[in-house]
Amino acid sequence: MYSIELRHQAKSQKAEIVAWYEDINPRYAREFVDELEQTIEKYLTKTPYQWRKTAGNKRRILLKKYPYKVIYTINETQKQVQILAIWHHKRKEWQKAKH
């Protein structure tokens, strides 16, 4: 199994997304967090190489219910998935994660 590191940018984006959904409906915020955490636990800790490779060594996985993708890299030496960003689907692939 791989450990997970949520990088600073991804933490900030997660907080912004949760706050946005909180304003609409607190239930949506909880469901977003649940889906994000379940996706990370079910897929990224176990099979991170399964998901689409994008620019360089970055990969992405899409959330099912919410229009977001998780951008990450894999540090095989440390057996760690580093989550770089959480982007809305409409964000272009060329807009790379800053880390």
Protein Blocks (a to p, Z undefined) as FASTA:
>chain_A
ZZddddfklmmmmmmmmmmmmmmomklmmmmmmmmmmmmmmmmmmmmmlpccdehjbccd
ddfkbccdddddddfknopacdfbdcdfklcfklccdZZ
